[in-house]
Amino acid sequence: MRRKLDAEEAEDADDVASSWNICQRVYHYGGTCQDDCLKLDAFRIDEWSQSDIFLLVIMIVFMGAMMLLVFAKRVKAYERAAMWGDEPGAPSPGLPPCAILMLFGIVFTIIVVLAALKFVNETLVFAVVTCVLLFVYMLKLTLFESRKQVFLPARSTRKINPSLRHELI
């Protein structure tokens, strides 16, 4: 097979190597996507199927339940911290409940925006990661919470007046 370099000898102008321009080809194939081009992007999905919607609804319900449980735990932690007041050695209650609610609102807003933009795979991945993180955090709150309540701080953290020390002993 012999390659034709002259335009006169070639039957088709696209076969001529001398007139072939990469910029024209990039512009042509960048503007129009043919069947071969569409086959390359087979995993891109921008339509919500019934199973995707069902999965997203299940994850949102799970996240809502976990978020309510975390919020309830935070409210209880702040009620317990209110008993301590400003005493030295008092446990830190963590984020306030209003900040937790705001954080949950931001997460739900991100999911709704991703779903509205029809980022199906990205929405589902973000929802799964959020569900897993909430589940792990809920396990941390429930399983690894100390069972005994501390009513007084440890002796080393209390300040004892040296003149009253002999009365304590």
ROTI-56522 format. One record per residue (C-alpha): residue number from 1; residue in three letters; x, y, z. Coordinates in steps of 0.1 Angstrom, whole numbers, padded with zeros to 4 digits. Layout:
   n res     x     y     z
 NUM ALA     X     Y     Z
...
// end
This chain:
   n res     x     y     z
   1 MET  0000  0000  0000
   2 ARG  0014  0033 -0010
   3 ARG  0005  0066  0006
   4 LYS -0005  0095 -0016
   5 LEU  0010  0128 -0008
   6 ASP -0004  0149 -0036
   7 ALA -0039  0162 -0036
   8 GLU -0043  0154 -0073
   9 GLU -0035  0117 -0068
  10 ALA -0058  0113 -0038
  11 GLU -0095  0104 -0042
  12 ASP -0105  0118 -0009
  13 ALA -0092  0151  0005
  14 ASP -0091  0136  0041
  15 ASP -0066  0110  0030
  16 VAL -0040  0136  0019
  17 ALA -0012  0137  0045
  18 SER  0000  0171  0033
  19 SER -0033  0188  0040
  20 TRP -0038  0171  0074
  21 ASN -0039  0197  0102
  22 ILE -0041  0186  0139
  23 CYS -0058  0219  0150
  24 GLN -0086  0214  0125
  25 ARG -0090  0178  0137
  26 VAL -0091  0188  0174
  27 TYR -0117  0215  0166
  28 HIS -0138  0192  0145
  29 TYR -0138  0163  0170
  30 GLY -0141  0187  0200
  31 GLY -0173  0201  0186
  32 THR -0190  0170  0175
  33 CYS -0189  0136  0192
  34 GLN -0195  0107  0170
  35 ASP -0205  0071  0179
  36 ASP -0169  0061  0187
  37 CYS -0165  0091  0209
  38 LEU -0198  0084  0228
  39 LYS -0187  0048  0234
  40 LEU -0156  0061  0253
  41 ASP -0178  0079  0279
  42 ALA -0201  0049  0286
  43 PHE -0199  0053  0324
  44 ARG -0211  0089  0325
  45 ILE -0246  0089  0338
  46 ASP -0266  0121  0340
  47 GLU -0301  0107  0345
  48 TRP -0316  0095  0377
  49 SER -0329  0059  0375
  50 GLN -0356  0046  0399
  51 SER -0330  0025  0417
  52 ASP -0307  0055  0422
  53 ILE -0335  0076  0436
  54 PHE -0345  0047  0459
  55 LEU -0309  0044  0471
  56 LEU -0306  0081  0477
  57 VAL -0339  0082  0497
  58 ILE -0327  0053  0519
  59 MET -0294  0070  0526
  60 ILE -0311  0104  0533
  61 VAL -0334  0087  0558
  62 PHE -0305  0069  0574
  63 MET -0285  0102  0576
  64 GLY -0315  0120  0591
  65 ALA -0319  0094  0618
  66 MET -0282  0094  0626
  67 MET -0281  0132  0627
  68 LEU -0311  0133  0651
  69 LEU -0293  0109  0674
  70 VAL -0261  0129  0673
  71 PHE -0280  0161  0680
  72 ALA -0298  0145  0710
  73 LYS -0264  0133  0723
  74 ARG -0249  0168  0719
  75 VAL -0279  0184  0737
  76 LYS -0274  0160  0766
  77 ALA -0237  0167  0767
  78 TYR -0244  0204  0769
  79 GLU -0270  0199  0797
  80 ARG -0244  0179  0817
  81 ALA -0218  0206  0810
  82 ALA -0242  0233  0823
  83 MET -0241  0215  0857
  84 TRP -0204  0220  0860
  85 GLY -0204  0257  0851
  86 ASP -0169  0273  0849
  87 GLU -0152  0250  0874
  88 PRO -0117  0239  0866
  89 GLY -0114  0204  0852
  90 ALA -0149  0204  0838
  91 PRO -0153  0183  0807
  92 SER -0155  0200  0774
  93 PRO -0189  0194  0757
  94 GLY -0177  0199  0722
  95 LEU -0196  0216  0694
  96 PRO -0228  0234  0704
  97 PRO -0260  0219  0692
  98 CYS -0267  0249  0669
  99 ALA -0234  0243  0651
 100 ILE -0243  0206  0647
 101 LEU -0276  0215  0631
 102 MET -0259  0240  0608
 103 LEU -0234  0213  0598
 104 PHE -0262  0189  0591
 105 GLY -0280  0215  0570
 106 ILE -0249  0221  0549
 107 VAL -0245  0184  0542
 108 PHE -0281  0181  0531
 109 THR -0278  0212  0510
 110 ILE -0247  0198  0492
 111 ILE -0266  0165  0485
 112 VAL -0296  0184  0471
 113 VAL -0274  0207  0449
 114 LEU -0254  0177  0435
 115 ALA -0287  0159  0428
 116 ALA -0302  0189  0411
 117 LEU -0271  0193  0389
 118 LYS -0276  0156  0379
 119 PHE -0243  0144  0392
 120 VAL -0256  0110  0399
 121 ASN -0225  0091  0408
 122 GLU -0210  0120  0427
 123 THR -0242  0125  0448
 124 LEU -0243  0088  0456
 125 VAL -0207  0086  0466
 126 PHE -0209  0118  0488
 127 ALA -0241  0104  0505
 128 VAL -0224  0070  0511
 129 VAL -0193  0086  0526
 130 THR -0214  0108  0548
 131 CYS -0235  0079  0560
 132 VAL -0204  0059  0569
 133 LEU -0188  0089  0587
 134 LEU -0220  0095  0607
 135 PHE -0223  0058  0616
 136 VAL -0187  0057  0628
 137 TYR -0192  0089  0648
 138 MET -0224  0075  0663
 139 LEU -0205  0044  0673
 140 LYS -0179  0065  0689
 141 LEU -0205  0084  0709
 142 THR -0224  0054  0721
 143 LEU -0198  0026  0725
 144 PHE -0168  0045  0737
 145 GLU -0185  0069  0760
 146 SER -0174  0065  0796
 147 ARG -0202  0049  0817
 148 LYS -0193  0064  0851
 149 GLN -0202  0100  0857
 150 VAL -0175  0122  0872
 151 PHE -0190  0146  0896
 152 LEU -0157  0161  0910
 153 PRO -0126  0167  0890
 154 ALA -0095  0147  0898
 155 ARG -0076  0158  0930
 156 SER -0046  0168  0910
 157 THR -0066  0194  0890
 158 ARG -0083  0210  0921
 159 LYS -0064  0239  0938
 160 ILE -0061  0233  0975
 161 ASN -0051  0261  0998
 162 PRO -0019  0251  1016
 163 SER -0031  0264  1049
 164 LEU -0062  0241  1048
 165 ARG -0043  0211  1037
 166 HIS -0037  0198  1072
 167 GLU -0075  0199  1079
 168 LEU -0081  0176  1049
 169 ILE -0056  0150  1060
// end
